Amino acid sequence: MSNNLNRRDFLKAVGLGAASAALAVHGCGAWRLAGRSPGERPNFVFILIDDLGWKDLGCMGSRYYETPNIDKLADQGVIFTSAYTNAPNCAPTRACIMSGQYTPRHGVYTVGSSERGKAHLRKLVPIRNKTKLDPKVVTVAEALKVAGYVCGHFGKWHLGGGPEFAPASRGFDVEFQRDHGKGHFSPAGEYFTDRVTDKAIDFIGRYKDRPFFVYLAHHAVHTPIQAKKEIIEKYKKKQGSGGQNNPTYAAMIESVDESVGRVVGKLDELGLADNTIVFFFSDNGGVVGITSMEPLKGGKGMLYEGGVRVPLIVRWPGKIKPGSICDVPVSGIDFYPTMLGMAGAPKPSGQVLDGESILPLLTQSGTLERKAIFWHFPAYLQANYGWKGIWRTTPAGAVRKGNWKLIEYFEDDTLELYNLRNDIGEENNLAAKMPKKTKQLHELLKNWRKSINAPVPTKHNPKYNPHAENKKQKRA
């Protein structure tokens, strides 16, 4: 039997109604597709935190935030110290995880409009952004469902709503999203981090006898910064460290840590630990002014390391050596092929997967074939949260190959080159001093953009006038 299925085969196997969905989960045909018996198929629990910085965990070096449950998860599994998101903010990262594709393939580049900030300060007309993941894309949930998995989404989706775009239409049998305003507390005072965890734990208990995929996407620790009063009081009495000194943010992290402890504890209680892979990841770097990614430069919204390098922990008892550390660069697009490979699930025909399975790294049986990781962000993000300057980023692209990283800004063709091994803080731009290396990486980046049809903004913005505000101030 072929390892590939086309979109029609996927939708047929997934089913359009409750009856056909049940067949996809229970039917023996679905088991044969993957070539593995139900007992051989591992479960997946993917925990995604919103805006958690690279150094926001005890196991990643924080001396202020307390994360004993996540630290324990790291002790039982592997920490990836060079794990990257495929964009510096929320929605595109989630689209990349769900699709296994770089941003130019699905067109979700940013959150909302790509025309962020004041029009007279945008030199270029940015590439138009998509806010919904195209229904033609086979999500990782749809791919796993074909192989017999029951899939549950809990928390933040951010890839579109309604009949075509909501999780229930994208392969998830069960979904639970926030049903109140933007804050973290319900009108009744319930903390959403706790509530969404309850739903995920209930799902695990209900489907413990079937292969399952849990996508637990917390709204925490995104703004508004809100937490339980008793935990906030605890951190008010604690000395800050390394630029981390926000008691409310610390309390949010502690509630996330409690959530992880409860989910992992349920797996252990039900005897599912050995056959369940737990992924812990963040959608982008932390917010400058709320937390600190030191020694990394920058934070959310930037292509500097502080914006795209994030914590990644994976636990798989009996397969991953406890307490391992891996510094091989990995990326958000890698989760899709990794889970498909572990599940023995067929790859959707006609859909390019840009990622690479990290299974050899998890089992220490080999390394990756990939030579470079790329970013493409042809949009504007306005500065806020106290970051110096006008923009968190203007339209830009980047590449990391080995220890070298190059950033290209499209407005003025500025190039920045850093050796991350010697300069993880990206303080010393080597572009002028090392023209050959700069050219080599620039050509690599341009060739990649060409191969993937990545659109680069080149049209001048007729409203661009950087001196407009000064003129208005002088008249006043």
FITILO-377329 format. One record per residue (C-alpha): y, z negated, x; chain. Coordinates in nm, 4 decimals. Layout:
{north Y	up Z	east X	chain A}
...
REM end
This chain:
{north 0.0000	up 0.0000	east 0.0000	chain A}
{north 0.3472	up 0.0828	east 0.1235	chain A}
{north 0.5680	up -0.2016	east 0.2486	chain A}
{north 0.8660	up -0.0512	east 0.0676	chain A}
{north 0.9647	up -0.0421	east -0.2990	chain A}
{north 1.2495	up 0.1546	east -0.4477	chain A}
{north 1.5118	up 0.0023	east -0.6773	chain A}
{north 1.3264	up 0.1066	east -0.9941	chain A}
{north 1.0026	up -0.0517	east -0.8711	chain A}
{north 1.1915	up -0.3703	east -0.7894	chain A}
{north 1.3531	up -0.3929	east -1.1315	chain A}
{north 1.0232	up -0.3141	east -1.3005	chain A}
{north 0.8436	up -0.5855	east -1.1060	chain A}
{north 1.1250	up -0.8357	east -1.1570	chain A}
{north 1.1298	up -0.7612	east -1.5311	chain A}
{north 1.4180	up -0.7360	east -1.7757	chain A}
{north 1.3061	up -1.0034	east -2.0233	chain A}
{north 1.1424	up -1.3433	east -2.0272	chain A}
{north 0.7924	up -1.2047	east -2.0747	chain A}
{north 0.8120	up -0.9544	east -1.7909	chain A}
{north 0.9804	up -1.2146	east -1.5695	chain A}
{north 0.6866	up -1.4448	east -1.6284	chain A}
{north 0.4493	up -1.1661	east -1.5298	chain A}
{north 0.6443	up -1.1110	east -1.2103	chain A}
{north 0.6028	up -1.4772	east -1.1220	chain A}
{north 0.2465	up -1.5308	east -1.2366	chain A}
{north 0.0844	up -1.1887	east -1.2304	chain A}
{north -0.1813	up -1.1133	east -0.9700	chain A}
{north -0.0201	up -0.7763	east -0.9054	chain A}
{north 0.2838	up -0.9489	east -0.7622	chain A}
{north 0.0621	up -1.1497	east -0.5289	chain A}
{north -0.1063	up -0.8345	east -0.4044	chain A}
{north 0.2294	up -0.6784	east -0.3255	chain A}
{north 0.2895	up -0.9394	east -0.0604	chain A}
{north -0.0694	up -0.9411	east 0.0624	chain A}
{north -0.0823	up -1.3204	east 0.0675	chain A}
{north -0.2338	up -1.5812	east -0.1595	chain A}
{north -0.0007	up -1.8263	east -0.3379	chain A}
{north -0.0946	up -2.1093	east -0.1036	chain A}
{north 0.0021	up -1.9066	east 0.2025	chain A}
{north 0.3510	up -1.8318	east 0.0789	chain A}
{north 0.6153	up -2.0786	east 0.1996	chain A}
{north 0.8880	up -2.2105	east -0.0257	chain A}
{north 1.2528	up -2.1641	east 0.0713	chain A}
{north 1.5387	up -2.4080	east 0.0242	chain A}
{north 1.8684	up -2.2574	east 0.1366	chain A}
{north 2.1540	up -2.5089	east 0.1432	chain A}
{north 2.4977	up -2.3491	east 0.1843	chain A}
{north 2.8061	up -2.5666	east 0.2371	chain A}
{north 3.1554	up -2.4348	east 0.1669	chain A}
{north 3.4063	up -2.4602	east 0.4560	chain A}
{north 3.1988	up -2.6932	east 0.6769	chain A}
{north 3.3185	up -2.6682	east 1.0372	chain A}
{north 3.1023	up -2.6174	east 1.3454	chain A}
{north 3.1588	up -2.9743	east 1.4642	chain A}
{north 3.1559	up -3.1471	east 1.1252	chain A}
{north 2.8118	up -3.3070	east 1.1714	chain A}
{north 2.6940	up -3.5932	east 1.3870	chain A}
{north 2.4266	up -3.3703	east 1.5421	chain A}
{north 2.6988	up -3.1167	east 1.6291	chain A}
{north 2.9176	up -3.3690	east 1.8073	chain A}
{north 3.1304	up -3.5419	east 1.5439	chain A}
{north 3.2062	up -3.9061	east 1.6132	chain A}
{north 3.3888	up -3.9592	east 1.2855	chain A}
{north 3.1824	up -3.8011	east 1.0084	chain A}
{north 2.8505	up -3.9689	east 0.9310	chain A}
{north 2.5596	up -3.7374	east 0.8486	chain A}
{north 2.2331	up -3.9278	east 0.9066	chain A}
{north 2.0232	up -3.7142	east 0.6716	chain A}
{north 2.1404	up -3.3839	east 0.8180	chain A}
{north 2.0981	up -3.5254	east 1.1684	chain A}
{north 1.7408	up -3.6187	east 1.0741	chain A}
{north 1.6847	up -3.2645	east 0.9493	chain A}
{north 1.7978	up -3.1403	east 1.2911	chain A}
{north 1.5654	up -3.3858	east 1.4663	chain A}
{north 1.2772	up -3.2451	east 1.2628	chain A}
{north 1.3703	up -2.8818	east 1.3208	chain A}
{north 1.5986	up -2.6606	east 1.5268	chain A}
{north 1.9759	up -2.6458	east 1.5726	chain A}
{north 2.1298	up -2.3030	east 1.6350	chain A}
{north 2.4416	up -2.3590	east 1.8409	chain A}
{north 2.5564	up -1.9942	east 1.8205	chain A}
{north 2.5093	up -1.9224	east 1.4512	chain A}
{north 2.7663	up -1.6949	east 1.2901	chain A}
{north 2.8864	up -1.5961	east 0.9472	chain A}
{north 2.9651	up -1.2275	east 0.8923	chain A}
{north 3.3171	up -1.2976	east 0.7710	chain A}
{north 3.5717	up -1.5752	east 0.8170	chain A}
{north 3.5812	up -1.6718	east 0.4494	chain A}
{north 3.3705	up -1.7318	east 0.1424	chain A}
{north 3.2799	up -1.4364	east -0.0793	chain A}
{north 3.1939	up -1.1817	east 0.1923	chain A}
{north 2.9650	up -1.4290	east 0.3665	chain A}
{north 2.7751	up -1.4854	east 0.0415	chain A}
{north 2.7514	up -1.1095	east -0.0164	chain A}
{north 2.6075	up -1.0661	east 0.3322	chain A}
{north 2.3476	up -1.3400	east 0.2780	chain A}
{north 2.2423	up -1.1961	east -0.0584	chain A}
{north 2.2290	up -0.8339	east 0.0633	chain A}
{north 2.1257	up -0.8651	east 0.4282	chain A}
{north 2.4084	up -0.6226	east 0.5042	chain A}
{north 2.7315	up -0.6143	east 0.7023	chain A}
{north 3.0538	up -0.6133	east 0.4983	chain A}
{north 3.1278	up -0.2357	east 0.5194	chain A}
{north 2.8048	up -0.1583	east 0.3323	chain A}
{north 2.8829	up -0.3687	east 0.0245	chain A}
{north 3.2648	up -0.3665	east 0.0470	chain A}
{north 3.3181	up -0.7377	east -0.0189	chain A}
{north 3.5612	up -0.8106	east 0.2646	chain A}
{north 3.7544	up -1.1128	east 0.1448	chain A}
{north 3.8296	up -1.3363	east -0.1530	chain A}
{north 4.0366	up -1.1680	east -0.4237	chain A}
{north 4.2912	up -0.9161	east -0.3025	chain A}
{north 4.3051	up -0.7817	east 0.0526	chain A}
{north 4.6856	up -0.7789	east 0.0174	chain A}
{north 4.7402	up -1.1462	east 0.0909	chain A}
{north 5.0767	up -1.2727	east 0.2085	chain A}
{north 5.4230	up -1.1249	east 0.1589	chain A}
{north 5.4335	up -0.7462	east 0.1285	chain A}
{north 5.7249	up -0.7005	east 0.3715	chain A}
{north 5.5208	up -0.8712	east 0.6465	chain A}
{north 5.2117	up -0.6472	east 0.6113	chain A}
{north 5.2437	up -0.3579	east 0.8531	chain A}
{north 4.9458	up -0.1676	east 0.7116	chain A}
{north 4.8005	up -0.0970	east 0.3700	chain A}
{north 4.4687	up -0.2867	east 0.3851	chain A}
{north 4.1359	up -0.1528	east 0.2626	chain A}
{north 4.0771	up -0.2266	east -0.1027	chain A}
{north 3.8412	up -0.5177	east -0.1579	chain A}
{north 3.5480	up -0.5492	east -0.3970	chain A}
{north 3.5091	up -0.8851	east -0.5675	chain A}
{north 3.1626	up -0.8240	east -0.7125	chain A}
{north 2.8352	up -0.7409	east -0.5419	chain A}
{north 2.7261	up -0.3952	east -0.6558	chain A}
{north 2.4262	up -0.4125	east -0.8953	chain A}
{north 2.2609	up -0.1385	east -0.6904	chain A}
{north 2.2142	up -0.3887	east -0.4084	chain A}
{north 1.8749	up -0.5597	east -0.4206	chain A}
{north 1.9425	up -0.9263	east -0.3557	chain A}
{north 1.7126	up -1.1447	east -0.1515	chain A}
{north 1.6246	up -1.3249	east -0.4748	chain A}
{north 1.5143	up -0.9980	east -0.6368	chain A}
{north 1.3119	up -0.9110	east -0.3279	chain A}
{north 1.1372	up -1.2494	east -0.3256	chain A}
{north 1.0788	up -1.2410	east -0.7005	chain A}
{north 0.8817	up -0.9194	east -0.6642	chain A}
{north 0.6562	up -1.1081	east -0.4229	chain A}
{north 0.5867	up -1.3766	east -0.6814	chain A}
{north 0.8680	up -1.6248	east -0.6227	chain A}
{north 1.0531	up -1.8167	east -0.8893	chain A}
{north 1.4182	up -1.8353	east -0.7876	chain A}
{north 1.6902	up -2.0841	east -0.8734	chain A}
{north 2.0632	up -2.0724	east -0.8010	chain A}
{north 2.2666	up -2.3919	east -0.8138	chain A}
{north 2.6385	up -2.4169	east -0.7430	chain A}
{north 2.8867	up -2.1572	east -0.6237	chain A}
{north 2.8127	up -1.7859	east -0.6688	chain A}
{north 3.1463	up -1.6026	east -0.6184	chain A}
{north 2.9932	up -1.2536	east -0.6418	chain A}
{north 3.0842	up -1.1684	east -0.9995	chain A}
{north 3.0016	up -1.2871	east -1.3493	chain A}
{north 2.8953	up -1.1389	east -1.6792	chain A}
{north 2.5809	up -0.9478	east -1.7745	chain A}
{north 2.5594	up -0.7368	east -1.4583	chain A}
{north 2.6759	up -0.9624	east -1.1809	chain A}
{north 2.5791	up -1.3233	east -1.2566	chain A}
{north 2.2853	up -1.4890	east -1.0744	chain A}
{north 2.0626	up -1.4536	east -1.3830	chain A}
{north 2.1051	up -1.0753	east -1.3503	chain A}
{north 2.0462	up -1.0735	east -0.9736	chain A}
{north 1.6951	up -1.2154	east -0.9492	chain A}
{north 1.7446	up -1.5826	east -1.0322	chain A}
{north 1.5244	up -1.7254	east -1.3086	chain A}
{north 1.7362	up -2.0387	east -1.3322	chain A}
{north 2.1071	up -2.0762	east -1.2621	chain A}
{north 2.3539	up -2.3604	east -1.2848	chain A}
{north 2.7217	up -2.3193	east -1.2047	chain A}
{north 3.0188	up -2.5493	east -1.2412	chain A}
{north 3.1106	up -2.5757	east -1.6073	chain A}
{north 3.4474	up -2.7469	east -1.5677	chain A}
{north 3.7727	up -2.6866	east -1.3739	chain A}
{north 3.8228	up -2.6334	east -1.0044	chain A}
{north 3.8059	up -3.0006	east -0.9111	chain A}
{north 3.4944	up -3.1767	east -0.7846	chain A}
{north 3.4837	up -3.4294	east -1.0700	chain A}
{north 3.3903	up -3.3464	east -1.4279	chain A}
{north 3.6116	up -3.4756	east -1.7121	chain A}
{north 3.3526	up -3.7540	east -1.7523	chain A}
{north 3.3915	up -3.8522	east -1.3881	chain A}
{north 3.0621	up -3.7090	east -1.2583	chain A}
{north 3.0785	up -3.5777	east -0.9005	chain A}
{north 2.9653	up -3.2155	east -0.8932	chain A}
{north 2.7886	up -3.2470	east -0.5572	chain A}
{north 2.5570	up -3.5013	east -0.7212	chain A}
{north 2.5129	up -3.3008	east -1.0382	chain A}
{north 2.4192	up -2.9742	east -0.8699	chain A}
{north 2.1751	up -3.1645	east -0.6496	chain A}
{north 2.0111	up -3.3134	east -0.9597	chain A}
{north 1.9589	up -2.9634	east -1.0977	chain A}
{north 1.8055	up -2.8350	east -0.7734	chain A}
{north 1.5702	up -3.1328	east -0.7489	chain A}
{north 1.4637	up -3.0846	east -1.1106	chain A}
{north 1.3851	up -2.7199	east -1.0361	chain A}
{north 1.1711	up -2.8154	east -0.7357	chain A}
{north 0.9755	up -3.0611	east -0.9469	chain A}
{north 0.9183	up -2.8095	east -1.2260	chain A}
{north 0.8014	up -2.5290	east -0.9986	chain A}
{north 0.6231	up -2.7280	east -0.7277	chain A}
{north 0.2980	up -2.5385	east -0.7913	chain A}
{north 0.4515	up -2.1927	east -0.7382	chain A}
{north 0.6297	up -2.0317	east -0.4449	chain A}
{north 1.0016	up -2.0967	east -0.5016	chain A}
{north 1.3412	up -2.0084	east -0.3590	chain A}
{north 1.6203	up -2.2615	east -0.4085	chain A}
{north 1.9734	up -2.1438	east -0.3325	chain A}
{north 2.1817	up -2.4630	east -0.3360	chain A}
{north 2.5394	up -2.3486	east -0.2759	chain A}
{north 2.7691	up -2.6499	east -0.2797	chain A}
{north 3.1366	up -2.6217	east -0.3745	chain A}
{north 3.1987	up -2.9039	east -0.1272	chain A}
{north 3.3649	up -2.9362	east 0.1167	chain A}
{north 3.6166	up -2.6782	east -0.0105	chain A}
{north 3.9588	up -2.7810	east -0.1395	chain A}
{north 4.0698	up -2.9676	east -0.3397	chain A}
{north 3.9712	up -3.2479	east -0.1053	chain A}
{north 3.8259	up -3.4995	east -0.3485	chain A}
{north 3.5597	up -3.7658	east -0.3022	chain A}
{north 3.4230	up -4.0924	east -0.4351	chain A}
{north 3.6680	up -4.3784	east -0.3912	chain A}
{north 3.4190	up -4.6241	east -0.2418	chain A}
{north 3.3233	up -4.3796	east 0.0336	chain A}
{north 3.6868	up -4.2937	east 0.1047	chain A}
{north 3.7624	up -4.6630	east 0.1573	chain A}
{north 3.4854	up -4.6810	east 0.4144	chain A}
{north 3.6449	up -4.4092	east 0.6281	chain A}
{north 3.9948	up -4.5497	east 0.5916	chain A}
{north 3.8700	up -4.8365	east 0.8050	chain A}
{north 3.7247	up -4.6065	east 1.0703	chain A}
{north 3.9061	up -4.4702	east 1.3768	chain A}
{north 3.9411	up -4.0913	east 1.3870	chain A}
{north 3.8032	up -3.8881	east 1.6762	chain A}
{north 3.8506	up -3.5405	east 1.8227	chain A}
{north 4.1043	up -3.4293	east 1.5643	chain A}
{north 3.8832	up -3.5467	east 1.2761	chain A}
{north 4.0537	up -3.8248	east 1.0829	chain A}
{north 4.0694	up -3.7358	east 0.7116	chain A}
{north 3.8931	up -4.0145	east 0.5124	chain A}
{north 3.8590	up -3.8119	east 0.1921	chain A}
{north 3.7125	up -3.5105	east 0.3716	chain A}
{north 3.4752	up -3.7422	east 0.5573	chain A}
{north 3.3649	up -3.8877	east 0.2252	chain A}
{north 3.2979	up -3.5364	east 0.0912	chain A}
{north 3.0767	up -3.4657	east 0.3909	chain A}
{north 2.8908	up -3.7919	east 0.3350	chain A}
{north 2.8147	up -3.6912	east -0.0260	chain A}
{north 2.6836	up -3.3558	east 0.0990	chain A}
{north 2.4685	up -3.5465	east 0.3475	chain A}
{north 2.3307	up -3.7629	east 0.0661	chain A}
{north 2.2472	up -3.4428	east -0.1237	chain A}
{north 2.0506	up -3.3052	east 0.1695	chain A}
{north 1.8652	up -3.6339	east 0.2021	chain A}
{north 1.7702	up -3.6301	east -0.1651	chain A}
{north 1.6481	up -3.2692	east -0.1606	chain A}
{north 1.4440	up -3.3114	east 0.1569	chain A}
{north 1.3140	up -3.6447	east 0.0273	chain A}
{north 1.1880	up -3.4724	east -0.2890	chain A}
{north 1.0033	up -3.2131	east -0.0817	chain A}
{north 0.8415	up -3.4905	east 0.1194	chain A}
{north 0.7564	up -3.6903	east -0.1926	chain A}
{north 0.5817	up -3.3938	east -0.3563	chain A}
{north 0.3896	up -3.3046	east -0.0400	chain A}
{north 0.5754	up -2.9732	east -0.0080	chain A}
{north 0.7393	up -3.0305	east 0.3303	chain A}
{north 0.4853	up -2.8471	east 0.5447	chain A}
{north 0.5051	up -2.5356	east 0.3299	chain A}
{north 0.8822	up -2.5313	east 0.2766	chain A}
{north 1.1440	up -2.3862	east 0.5100	chain A}
{north 1.4812	up -2.5578	east 0.4742	chain A}
{north 1.7925	up -2.3700	east 0.5899	chain A}
{north 2.1249	up -2.5526	east 0.6258	chain A}
{north 2.4301	up -2.3285	east 0.6804	chain A}
{north 2.8051	up -2.3000	east 0.6166	chain A}
{north 2.9892	up -2.0003	east 0.4718	chain A}
{north 3.2685	up -2.0083	east 0.7331	chain A}
{north 3.4486	up -2.2425	east 0.9688	chain A}
{north 3.6381	up -2.5508	east 0.8638	chain A}
{north 4.0007	up -2.5498	east 0.7537	chain A}
{north 4.2551	up -2.6150	east 1.0269	chain A}
{north 4.4639	up -2.9164	east 0.9351	chain A}
{north 4.1810	up -3.0752	east 0.7386	chain A}
{north 3.9213	up -3.0890	east 1.0154	chain A}
{north 3.8867	up -2.9800	east 1.3780	chain A}
{north 3.6393	up -2.7429	east 1.5393	chain A}
{north 3.7391	up -2.8408	east 1.8939	chain A}
{north 3.6648	up -2.7066	east 2.1461	chain A}
{north 3.6477	up -2.3907	east 1.9338	chain A}
{north 3.9695	up -2.2040	east 1.8611	chain A}
{north 4.1019	up -2.1643	east 1.5081	chain A}
{north 3.9196	up -2.2107	east 1.1800	chain A}
{north 3.8547	up -2.0587	east 0.8396	chain A}
{north 4.0131	up -1.7180	east 0.7917	chain A}
{north 4.0087	up -1.6219	east 1.1607	chain A}
{north 3.7743	up -1.4179	east 1.3769	chain A}
{north 3.8076	up -1.6737	east 1.6537	chain A}
{north 3.4998	up -1.8902	east 1.7042	chain A}
{north 3.6313	up -2.1705	east 1.4857	chain A}
{north 3.6369	up -1.9342	east 1.1887	chain A}
{north 3.2949	up -1.7706	east 1.2189	chain A}
{north 3.0722	up -1.9988	east 1.4292	chain A}
{north 2.9071	up -2.2563	east 1.2025	chain A}
{north 2.6242	up -2.5104	east 1.1944	chain A}
{north 2.2732	up -2.3791	east 1.1286	chain A}
{north 1.9690	up -2.6047	east 1.1065	chain A}
{north 1.6189	up -2.4937	east 1.0079	chain A}
{north 1.3233	up -2.7227	east 0.9352	chain A}
{north 0.9641	up -2.6009	east 0.9029	chain A}
{north 0.7153	up -2.8785	east 0.9883	chain A}
{north 0.4232	up -2.7645	east 1.1970	chain A}
{north 0.5884	up -2.4323	east 1.2842	chain A}
{north 0.9191	up -2.5358	east 1.4429	chain A}
{north 0.9186	up -2.7725	east 1.7379	chain A}
{north 1.1111	up -3.0852	east 1.6319	chain A}
{north 1.4423	up -3.1426	east 1.8056	chain A}
{north 1.4734	up -2.7848	east 1.9304	chain A}
{north 1.8028	up -2.6242	east 2.0252	chain A}
{north 1.8556	up -2.2467	east 2.0297	chain A}
{north 2.1668	up -2.0791	east 2.1705	chain A}
{north 2.0665	up -1.7197	east 2.0886	chain A}
{north 2.3378	up -1.5728	east 1.8611	chain A}
{north 2.2146	up -1.5325	east 1.5031	chain A}
{north 2.3950	up -1.4159	east 1.1922	chain A}
{north 2.4104	up -1.4609	east 0.8143	chain A}
{north 2.2564	up -1.1173	east 0.7589	chain A}
{north 1.9413	up -1.2421	east 0.9335	chain A}
{north 1.8248	up -1.4713	east 0.6527	chain A}
{north 1.7178	up -1.1874	east 0.4214	chain A}
{north 1.4707	up -1.0199	east 0.6606	chain A}
{north 1.3577	up -1.3603	east 0.7877	chain A}
{north 1.2564	up -1.4799	east 0.4412	chain A}
{north 1.0983	up -1.1469	east 0.3493	chain A}
{north 0.8881	up -1.1577	east 0.6644	chain A}
{north 0.7803	up -1.5175	east 0.6076	chain A}
{north 0.6868	up -1.4420	east 0.2470	chain A}
{north 0.5112	up -1.1158	east 0.3261	chain A}
{north 0.7466	up -0.9560	east 0.0746	chain A}
{north 0.8095	up -0.5793	east 0.0685	chain A}
{north 1.1414	up -0.4478	east 0.1911	chain A}
{north 1.3409	up -0.2658	east -0.0768	chain A}
{north 1.3272	up 0.1066	east -0.0141	chain A}
{north 1.6582	up 0.2774	east 0.0450	chain A}
{north 1.8438	up -0.0444	east 0.1219	chain A}
{north 1.9467	up -0.0901	east 0.4825	chain A}
{north 1.8989	up -0.4421	east 0.6150	chain A}
{north 2.1358	up -0.4962	east 0.9066	chain A}
{north 1.9888	up -0.8326	east 0.9981	chain A}
{north 1.6874	up -0.9179	east 1.2093	chain A}
{north 1.4189	up -1.1754	east 1.1431	chain A}
{north 1.4763	up -1.4924	east 1.3452	chain A}
{north 1.1118	up -1.5966	east 1.3087	chain A}
{north 1.0409	up -1.5436	east 1.6832	chain A}
{north 1.3226	up -1.7885	east 1.7604	chain A}
{north 1.1982	up -2.0423	east 1.5074	chain A}
{north 0.8456	up -2.0393	east 1.6451	chain A}
{north 0.9544	up -1.9898	east 2.0082	chain A}
{north 0.7286	up -1.6845	east 2.0254	chain A}
{north 0.9938	up -1.4378	east 2.1400	chain A}
{north 1.3572	up -1.3367	east 2.1132	chain A}
{north 1.5617	up -1.0831	east 1.9188	chain A}
{north 1.5917	up -0.7120	east 1.9856	chain A}
{north 1.9541	up -0.7007	east 1.8727	chain A}
{north 2.2117	up -0.6566	east 2.1469	chain A}
{north 2.5318	up -0.7358	east 1.9576	chain A}
{north 2.6809	up -0.8904	east 1.6431	chain A}
{north 2.9767	up -0.7271	east 1.4657	chain A}
{north 3.2573	up -0.8274	east 1.2286	chain A}
{north 3.4818	up -0.6046	east 1.0164	chain A}
{north 3.7713	up -0.7601	east 0.8252	chain A}
{north 4.0240	up -0.4902	east 0.7196	chain A}
{north 4.2310	up -0.7327	east 0.5117	chain A}
{north 4.5169	up -0.9821	east 0.5374	chain A}
{north 4.4869	up -1.3590	east 0.5104	chain A}
{north 4.8060	up -1.5602	east 0.4891	chain A}
{north 4.8430	up -1.8687	east 0.7076	chain A}
{north 4.8344	up -2.2135	east 0.5544	chain A}
{north 4.6992	up -2.5629	east 0.6201	chain A}
{north 4.9326	up -2.6075	east 0.9137	chain A}
{north 4.8020	up -2.3256	east 1.1356	chain A}
{north 5.0691	up -2.1956	east 1.3716	chain A}
{north 5.1989	up -1.8484	east 1.2933	chain A}
{north 5.2324	up -1.6243	east 0.9901	chain A}
{north 4.8729	up -1.5114	east 0.9515	chain A}
{north 4.5309	up -1.6622	east 0.9801	chain A}
{north 4.4355	up -1.3038	east 1.0473	chain A}
{north 4.5709	up -0.9542	east 1.0065	chain A}
{north 4.3204	up -0.6648	east 0.9687	chain A}
{north 4.0773	up -0.6896	east 1.2588	chain A}
{north 3.7275	up -0.6336	east 1.3904	chain A}
{north 3.5162	up -0.8042	east 1.6542	chain A}
{north 3.1939	up -0.7811	east 1.8501	chain A}
{north 2.9883	up -1.0290	east 2.0486	chain A}
{north 2.7437	up -0.8979	east 2.3090	chain A}
{north 2.5795	up -1.1530	east 2.5332	chain A}
{north 2.8458	up -1.3972	east 2.6457	chain A}
{north 3.1278	up -1.1494	east 2.5820	chain A}
{north 3.3420	up -1.1217	east 2.2727	chain A}
{north 3.6099	up -0.8656	east 2.1919	chain A}
{north 3.8585	up -0.8846	east 1.9030	chain A}
{north 4.0605	up -0.5798	east 1.7954	chain A}
{north 4.3691	up -0.6078	east 1.5730	chain A}
{north 4.4370	up -0.2890	east 1.3794	chain A}
{north 4.8118	up -0.3338	east 1.3242	chain A}
{north 4.9043	up -0.2807	east 1.6890	chain A}
{north 4.5693	up -0.2026	east 1.8593	chain A}
{north 4.5770	up -0.5340	east 2.0442	chain A}
{north 4.2523	up -0.6203	east 2.2232	chain A}
{north 4.1379	up -0.9682	east 2.3232	chain A}
{north 3.8396	up -1.0243	east 2.5529	chain A}
{north 3.6708	up -1.3592	east 2.6101	chain A}
{north 3.3757	up -1.4858	east 2.8095	chain A}
{north 3.2302	up -1.7453	east 2.5730	chain A}
{north 3.0045	up -1.8952	east 2.8349	chain A}
{north 3.2999	up -1.9937	east 3.0521	chain A}
{north 3.5647	up -2.0123	east 2.7807	chain A}
{north 3.4205	up -2.1206	east 2.4459	chain A}
{north 3.7732	up -2.2095	east 2.3338	chain A}
{north 3.8935	up -1.8487	east 2.3789	chain A}
{north 4.1956	up -1.9591	east 2.5782	chain A}
{north 4.1860	up -1.6936	east 2.8507	chain A}
{north 4.2240	up -1.3341	east 2.7279	chain A}
{north 4.0631	up -1.1167	east 2.9979	chain A}
{north 4.1425	up -0.7764	east 2.8420	chain A}
{north 4.4083	up -0.6828	east 3.1002	chain A}
{north 4.2129	up -0.8249	east 3.3937	chain A}
{north 3.8828	up -0.6583	east 3.3037	chain A}
{north 3.9643	up -0.3102	east 3.1670	chain A}
{north 3.6109	up -0.1723	east 3.2209	chain A}
{north 3.4430	up -0.4504	east 3.0253	chain A}
{north 3.7127	up -0.4265	east 2.7589	chain A}
{north 3.6606	up -0.0510	east 2.7233	chain A}
{north 3.2835	up -0.0931	east 2.7126	chain A}
{north 3.2937	up -0.3410	east 2.4259	chain A}
{north 3.5688	up -0.1505	east 2.2454	chain A}
{north 3.3593	up 0.1659	east 2.2520	chain A}
{north 3.0596	up -0.0320	east 2.1256	chain A}
{north 3.2671	up -0.1657	east 1.8370	chain A}
{north 3.4129	up 0.1747	east 1.7489	chain A}
{north 3.0706	up 0.3424	east 1.7607	chain A}
{north 2.9293	up 0.0743	east 1.5328	chain A}
{north 3.2116	up 0.1275	east 1.2841	chain A}
{north 3.1426	up 0.4998	east 1.2878	chain A}
{north 2.7702	up 0.4493	east 1.2355	chain A}
{north 2.8253	up 0.2235	east 0.9353	chain A}
{north 3.1248	up 0.4141	east 0.7895	chain A}
{north 3.3499	up 0.1121	east 0.8175	chain A}
{north 3.6980	up 0.1975	east 0.6855	chain A}
{north 3.9883	up 0.1073	east 0.9131	chain A}
{north 4.3376	up 0.0669	east 0.7659	chain A}
{north 4.5793	up 0.3167	east 0.9222	chain A}
{north 4.8343	up 0.3878	east 0.6476	chain A}
{north 5.1761	up 0.2371	east 0.7129	chain A}
{north 5.3001	up 0.0008	east 0.4428	chain A}
{north 5.6360	up 0.1388	east 0.3164	chain A}
{north 5.7395	up -0.2141	east 0.2159	chain A}
{north 5.6992	up -0.3429	east 0.5702	chain A}
{north 6.0233	up -0.5027	east 0.6903	chain A}
{north 5.9700	up -0.8069	east 0.9150	chain A}
{north 6.3447	up -0.8796	east 0.9217	chain A}
{north 6.3900	up -0.8874	east 0.5437	chain A}
{north 6.3877	up -1.2650	east 0.5112	chain A}
{north 6.6355	up -1.3084	east 0.7972	chain A}
{north 6.8777	up -1.0687	east 0.6263	chain A}
{north 6.8488	up -1.2609	east 0.2994	chain A}
{north 6.9103	up -1.5883	east 0.4809	chain A}
{north 7.2214	up -1.4498	east 0.6538	chain A}
{north 7.3656	up -1.3320	east 0.3207	chain A}
{north 7.3033	up -1.6745	east 0.1749	chain A}
REM end
